[in-house]
Amino acid sequence: MGTQGTQESNQQAGAGGTGRRALLGAAVLGATGSVLGLAGPANAAERSRSGKGLGSLPVPTIIGHRGASGYRPEHTFGSYQLALDLGADIVEAGDLVPTRDGHLVCRHEPEIGGTTDVASHPEFAGRRTTKVLDGVSTTGWFTEDFTLAELKTLRAVERIPANRPHNTLYDGRWEIPTFEEVLKWQDEQTRKRGKQVWIYPETKHPTYFRKLGLGLEERVAKLLHKHGKDRKNSPVVLQSFEPSSIQRLNKLVDNPLVVLLSGAATRPWDFVEAGDPRTVADLITRAGLREIAGYAQGIGPTLDLVIPKDAAGNLTTPTTLVKDAHAVGLILHPYTMRNENPFLPANFRKGTDADAYGDSFGAFRTYFATGIDGVFTDNPDTGLLARADFVNG
């Protein structure tokens, strides 16, 4: 995730928002108070406990991106567990893709050559192939060509070893989790920790998989219903880059729903398939946001839609996206904050080492000041410290 956006928003926030399923209103109000400095830490804590659903969580909410993927290979129980241990408010467990026999598993992409040891399994050498995934020719191994039993013989590895060589220490330790295993793990951790554990799964490439006869939304809804987690205050937030996937989920479950937004010039793939000419820039207009608010409770924009970067990679002036989204009752959980230099705005980098940390606290503070309601981060512990600084400051 994280296509650089260069759009400049000229919209002004409307005087009144449209009445929607106002599940997340408490979160929006909580964010507003914190950003304006109206609440000290005690009042902020009281506010976070006063609501239901996501409104019960601290604001800004710290979301462990694919777990604590700054420290462990992503989408493993090692990464998810560490995110909880570090204090993440929500764990993004996980990006959901199907197996050939219809099970949902947690991988960032259906192509698993970069996140598992499949290449070292000679019995699967013949499965390597090239497919067109959302218009992009992609070569590798794909989850939909494996049964769940076959995938369970693989082990996860670090996706970006050049930036995170320390994570390669854990290569091979963990298998690929299923979504049902995640739901059971969530219940176990909630009992053990004495507090509700939240998860934030994403439907990946839903149009692509529906054309293969492997529709994601029905499978997600069936499992959530089975585990009693398909209600409006259930601790499961569902997200997707394809608005039609969220619209489909809106008819199947009552969970909080979030539309993910990439760069301003990009088009959601379901729009491409349907011949809808609109881009993300159209979706973040007042009219576009009002439409999203008709079937979702939040948006997950790339950080560049909140504060664009200039040609040198430095942050410029914030857009009105936060104000415009809040005006129609939507919360914002942008992505993705990472500690390492290459992933930070240029003006927050330190030195030149690929895996060296920059001034991530400064970057967090700058994004929090825009009024966002939370953020995805590979480093939940850094995010929590940054939030404490921000709320107490």
Secondary structure, DSSP 4 states (H G I P E B T S, - for coil): --PPP---------SSPPP---TTHHHHHHHHHHHTT---HHHHHHHHHHSSGGGGS-SSEEEETTTTTTTS-SSSHHHHHHHHHTT-SEE---EEEE-TTS-EEE-SSSB-TTTBSGGG-GGGGGG-EEEEETTEEEEE-BGGGS-HHHHTT--B--S-TTT-GGGGGGTTS--PPBHHHHHHHHHHHHHHHTS--EE--EE-SHHHHHHTT--HHHHHHHHHHHTT--STTSSB-EEES-HHHHHHHHHH--S-EEEEE--TT---HHHHHHT----HHHHTSHHHHHHHTTT-SEEEEBHHHHS-B-TTS-B----SHHHHHHHTT-EE--B-B-SBGGGS-GGG--SS-TT-B--HHHHHHHHHTTT-SEEEES-HHHHHHHHHHHHH-
